[in-house]
Amino acid sequence: MNVGLSPDYAAVRHILTSPSIAARTGRYVCDDDFDWPGLMREAEAMSMGEGVLVRIAYDLWEANGVVGVWELARRLDGRAFQRVVDAMYISRGELEPRAEVLHAA
């Protein structure tokens, strides 16, 4: 893992820096944590799929079961779905996050 980031942090950051939501989530991504109250408020004003991305990131970080597996298949477009799959590999330590993710937000 690059730059001393934990795999879980890198995976969540990978989701939150998705091109479709990065402009709205960037200010809530901190160096070693996330402003979840701010992110969840922001997600309420997003489209269904964008909000699901934020909730998936939250669930990956907090493990609270706030996202149903069915939502991945039915509410995410192909690019967002792939982004989540990549994040799962990053979380497992099986995929390095892209350099732009490490420096984004």
FIKOLZA-1660 file (N, C-alpha, C; in steps of 0.1 Angstrom, whole numbers, plus 5000, padded with zeros to 4 digits):
% residues 105
   i   px   py   pz ch aa at
   1 5008 4988 5000  A  M  N
   1 5000 5000 5000  A  M CA
   1 5009 5012 5000  A  M  C
   2 5005 5022 4992  A  N  N
   2 5013 5034 4991  A  N CA
   2 5011 5044 5002  A  N  C
   3 5021 5052 5004  A  V  N
   3 5021 5064 5013  A  V CA
   3 5015 5061 5027  A  V  C
   4 5016 5049 5032  A  G  N
   4 5012 5046 5045  A  G CA
   4 4997 5046 5047  A  G  C
   5 4989 5046 5037  A  L  N
   5 4975 5045 5038  A  L CA
   5 4970 5031 5042  A  L  C
   6 4961 5030 5051  A  S  N
   6 4955 5017 5053  A  S CA
   6 4947 5013 5041  A  S  C
   7 4946 5000 5038  A  P  N
   7 4938 4995 5027  A  P CA
   7 4923 5000 5028  A  P  C
   8 4918 5000 5040  A  D  N
   8 4904 5004 5041  A  D CA
   8 4902 5019 5038  A  D  C
   9 4912 5027 5043  A  Y  N
   9 4911 5042 5040  A  Y CA
   9 4912 5044 5025  A  Y  C
  10 4922 5037 5019  A  A  N
  10 4924 5039 5004  A  A CA
  10 4912 5035 4996  A  A  C
  11 4905 5024 5001  A  A  N
  11 4893 5019 4994  A  A CA
  11 4882 5029 4995  A  A  C
  12 4879 5034 5007  A  V  N
  12 4869 5044 5009  A  V CA
  12 4872 5057 5001  A  V  C
  13 4884 5061 5001  A  R  N
  13 4888 5073 4994  A  R CA
  13 4886 5071 4979  A  R  C
  14 4889 5059 4974  A  H  N
  14 4887 5055 4960  A  H CA
  14 4872 5057 4956  A  H  C
  15 4863 5053 4965  A  I  N
  15 4849 5055 4962  A  I CA
  15 4845 5070 4962  A  I  C
  16 4850 5077 4973  A  L  N
  16 4846 5091 4975  A  L CA
  16 4852 5100 4964  A  L  C
  17 4862 5096 4957  A  T  N
  17 4868 5104 4947  A  T CA
  17 4863 5100 4933  A  T  C
  18 4853 5092 4932  A  S  N
  18 4847 5088 4920  A  S CA
  18 4843 5101 4912  A  S  C
  19 4846 5102 4899  A  P  N
  19 4844 5114 4892  A  P CA
  19 4829 5120 4893  A  P  C
  20 4820 5111 4895  A  S  N
  20 4806 5115 4896  A  S CA
  20 4802 5123 4909  A  S  C
  21 4811 5121 4919  A  I  N
  21 4807 5127 4932  A  I CA
  21 4819 5135 4938  A  I  C
  22 4831 5134 4932  A  A  N
  22 4843 5140 4939  A  A CA
  22 4841 5155 4942  A  A  C
  23 4835 5162 4933  A  A  N
  23 4833 5177 4935  A  A CA
  23 4825 5179 4948  A  A  C
  24 4816 5170 4951  A  R  N
  24 4807 5172 4963  A  R CA
  24 4812 5166 4975  A  R  C
  25 4821 5156 4974  A  T  N
  25 4826 5149 4986  A  T CA
  25 4840 5153 4990  A  T  C
  26 4848 5159 4981  A  G  N
  26 4862 5162 4984  A  G CA
  26 4864 5170 4997  A  G  C
  27 4856 5179 5001  A  R  N
  27 4858 5187 5013  A  R CA
  27 4856 5179 5026  A  R  C
  28 4850 5167 5024  A  Y  N
  28 4847 5159 5036  A  Y CA
  28 4858 5147 5038  A  Y  C
  29 4867 5147 5028  A  V  N
  29 4878 5137 5029  A  V CA
  29 4890 5143 5036  A  V  C
  30 4893 5137 5047  A  C  N
  30 4905 5142 5055  A  C CA
  30 4917 5133 5053  A  C  C
  31 4928 5137 5058  A  D  N
  31 4940 5129 5056  A  D CA
  31 4940 5115 5061  A  D  C
  32 4933 5113 5072  A  D  N
  32 4932 5099 5078  A  D CA
  32 4918 5095 5083  A  D  C
  33 4908 5103 5079  A  D  N
  33 4895 5100 5083  A  D CA
  33 4885 5107 5074  A  D  C
  34 4872 5106 5077  A  F  N
  34 4862 5112 5068  A  F CA
  34 4852 5119 5077  A  F  C
  35 4846 5130 5072  A  D  N
  35 4836 5137 5079  A  D CA
  35 4822 5131 5075  A  D  C
  36 4819 5120 5082  A  W  N
  36 4807 5113 5078  A  W CA
  36 4794 5120 5080  A  W  C
  37 4792 5128 5091  A  P  N
  37 4780 5136 5091  A  P CA
  37 4778 5145 5079  A  P  C
  38 4789 5152 5075  A  G  N
  38 4789 5160 5064  A  G CA
  38 4786 5153 5051  A  G  C
  39 4793 5141 5049  A  L  N
  39 4791 5133 5037  A  L CA
  39 4776 5128 5036  A  L  C
  40 4771 5124 5048  A  M  N
  40 4757 5119 5047  A  M CA
  40 4747 5130 5044  A  M  C
  41 4749 5142 5049  A  R  N
  41 4741 5153 5046  A  R CA
  41 4742 5156 5031  A  R  C
  42 4754 5156 5026  A  E  N
  42 4756 5159 5012  A  E CA
  42 4749 5148 5003  A  E  C
  43 4750 5135 5008  A  A  N
  43 4744 5124 5000  A  A CA
  43 4729 5125 4999  A  A  C
  44 4722 5132 5009  A  E  N
  44 4708 5133 5008  A  E CA
  44 4704 5142 4996  A  E  C
  45 4712 5151 4991  A  A  N
  45 4709 5159 4980  A  A CA
  45 4714 5154 4967  A  A  C
  46 4720 5142 4967  A  M  N
  46 4726 5136 4955  A  M CA
  46 4715 5127 4948  A  M  C
  47 4718 5123 4936  A  S  N
  47 4710 5113 4929  A  S CA
  47 4710 5100 4937  A  S  C
  48 4701 5091 4933  A  M  N
  48 4700 5078 4940  A  M CA
  48 4714 5071 4939  A  M  C
  49 4719 5070 4927  A  G  N
  49 4732 5063 4925  A  G CA
  49 4744 5069 4932  A  G  C
  50 4744 5083 4932  A  E  N
  50 4755 5090 4939  A  E CA
  50 4754 5088 4954  A  E  C
  51 4742 5089 4959  A  G  N
  51 4740 5086 4973  A  G CA
  51 4744 5072 4978  A  G  C
  52 4741 5063 4969  A  V  N
  52 4745 5049 4972  A  V CA
  52 4760 5048 4973  A  V  C
  53 4767 5055 4964  A  L  N
  53 4782 5054 4965  A  L CA
  53 4787 5059 4979  A  L  C
  54 4781 5070 4983  A  V  N
  54 4785 5075 4997  A  V CA
  54 4782 5065 5008  A  V  C
  55 4770 5059 5007  A  R  N
  55 4766 5049 5017  A  R CA
  55 4775 5037 5016  A  R  C
  56 4779 5033 5005  A  I  N
  56 4788 5021 5003  A  I CA
  56 4801 5025 5010  A  I  C
  57 4806 5037 5007  A  A  N
  57 4819 5041 5013  A  A CA
  57 4818 5041 5029  A  A  C
  58 4806 5046 5034  A  Y  N
  58 4804 5046 5048  A  Y CA
  58 4803 5032 5054  A  Y  C
  59 4796 5023 5047  A  D  N
  59 4795 5009 5051  A  D CA
  59 4809 5002 5051  A  D  C
  60 4817 5005 5041  A  L  N
  60 4830 4999 5041  A  L CA
  60 4839 5004 5053  A  L  C
  61 4837 5017 5057  A  W  N
  61 4845 5022 5067  A  W CA
  61 4839 5018 5081  A  W  C
  62 4826 5019 5083  A  E  N
  62 4820 5017 5096  A  E CA
  62 4814 5003 5098  A  E  C
  63 4812 4995 5087  A  A  N
  63 4806 4982 5088  A  A CA
  63 4793 4981 5095  A  A  C
  64 4784 4990 5091  A  N  N
  64 4771 4991 5097  A  N CA
  64 4759 4985 5089  A  N  C
  65 4762 4980 5078  A  G  N
  65 4752 4973 5070  A  G CA
  65 4741 4982 5065  A  G  C
  66 4745 4994 5060  A  V  N
  66 4735 5004 5056  A  V CA
  66 4732 5003 5041  A  V  C
  67 4739 4994 5034  A  V  N
  67 4736 4992 5020  A  V CA
  67 4733 4978 5017  A  V  C
  68 4722 4976 5010  A  G  N
  68 4719 4962 5006  A  G CA
  68 4727 4958 4993  A  G  C
  69 4731 4946 4992  A  V  N
  69 4738 4941 4980  A  V CA
  69 4730 4944 4967  A  V  C
  70 4717 4943 4968  A  W  N
  70 4708 4946 4957  A  W CA
  70 4710 4960 4951  A  W  C
  71 4713 4969 4960  A  E  N
  71 4715 4983 4955  A  E CA
  71 4727 4984 4946  A  E  C
  72 4737 4976 4948  A  L  N
  72 4749 4977 4939  A  L CA
  72 4745 4973 4925  A  L  C
  73 4737 4963 4924  A  A  N
  73 4733 4958 4910  A  A CA
  73 4722 4967 4904  A  A  C
  74 4713 4972 4912  A  R  N
  74 4702 4980 4906  A  R CA
  74 4703 4995 4906  A  R  C
  75 4712 5000 4914  A  R  N
  75 4712 5015 4915  A  R CA
  75 4725 5021 4909  A  R  C
  76 4735 5013 4907  A  L  N
  76 4748 5019 4902  A  L CA
  76 4749 5017 4887  A  L  C
  77 4755 5027 4880  A  D  N
  77 4758 5024 4866  A  D CA
  77 4770 5016 4865  A  D  C
  78 4774 5012 4853  A  G  N
  78 4786 5003 4851  A  G CA
  78 4799 5009 4857  A  G  C
  79 4801 5022 4855  A  R  N
  79 4814 5028 4860  A  R CA
  79 4814 5028 4875  A  R  C
  80 4803 5032 4881  A  A  N
  80 4802 5032 4896  A  A CA
  80 4804 5018 4902  A  A  C
  81 4797 5009 4896  A  F  N
  81 4798 4995 4900  A  F CA
  81 4812 4990 4900  A  F  C
  82 4819 4993 4889  A  Q  N
  82 4833 4989 4888  A  Q CA
  82 4842 4996 4898  A  Q  C
  83 4839 5008 4901  A  R  N
  83 4846 5016 4911  A  R CA
  83 4845 5009 4925  A  R  C
  84 4833 5004 4928  A  V  N
  84 4831 4998 4941  A  V CA
  84 4838 4984 4941  A  V  C
  85 4838 4977 4930  A  V  N
  85 4845 4964 4929  A  V CA
  85 4860 4967 4931  A  V  C
  86 4865 4977 4925  A  D  N
  86 4879 4980 4926  A  D CA
  86 4882 4984 4941  A  D  C
  87 4873 4991 4947  A  A  N
  87 4875 4995 4961  A  A CA
  87 4876 4982 4970  A  A  C
  88 4868 4972 4967  A  M  N
  88 4868 4960 4975  A  M CA
  88 4882 4953 4974  A  M  C
  89 4887 4953 4962  A  Y  N
  89 4901 4947 4960  A  Y CA
  89 4911 4956 4967  A  Y  C
  90 4910 4969 4967  A  I  N
  90 4919 4977 4974  A  I CA
  90 4918 4974 4989  A  I  C
  91 4906 4973 4994  A  S  N
  91 4904 4970 5008  A  S CA
  91 4911 4957 5012  A  S  C
  92 4910 4948 5004  A  R  N
  92 4917 4934 5006  A  R CA
  92 4932 4935 5004  A  R  C
  93 4937 4946 4999  A  G  N
  93 4951 4947 4997  A  G CA
  93 4956 4940 4984  A  G  C
  94 4946 4937 4975  A  E  N
  94 4949 4930 4963  A  E CA
  94 4950 4939 4951  A  E  C
  95 4948 4952 4953  A  L  N
  95 4949 4962 4942  A  L CA
  95 4954 4975 4948  A  L  C
  96 4964 4981 4941  A  E  N
  96 4969 4994 4946  A  E CA
  96 4960 5005 4941  A  E  C
  97 4957 5015 4949  A  P  N
  97 4949 5026 4945  A  P CA
  97 4957 5034 4934  A  P  C
  98 4949 5040 4925  A  R  N
  98 4956 5048 4915  A  R CA
  98 4962 5060 4921  A  R  C
  99 4972 5065 4915  A  A  N
  99 4980 5077 4921  A  A CA
  99 4970 5089 4922  A  A  C
 100 4961 5091 4913  A  E  N
 100 4952 5103 4914  A  E CA
 100 4943 5102 4926  A  E  C
 101 4940 5090 4931  A  V  N
 101 4932 5088 4943  A  V CA
 101 4940 5092 4955  A  V  C
 102 4952 5089 4955  A  L  N
 102 4961 5092 4967  A  L CA
 102 4962 5107 4969  A  L  C
 103 4961 5115 4958  A  H  N
 103 4964 5129 4959  A  H CA
 103 4951 5137 4956  A  H  C
 104 4940 5130 4954  A  A  N
 104 4927 5137 4952  A  A CA
 104 4921 5143 4965  A  A  C
 105 4911 5151 4963  A  A  N
 105 4903 5156 4974  A  A CA
 105 4910 5167 4982  A  A  C
% end
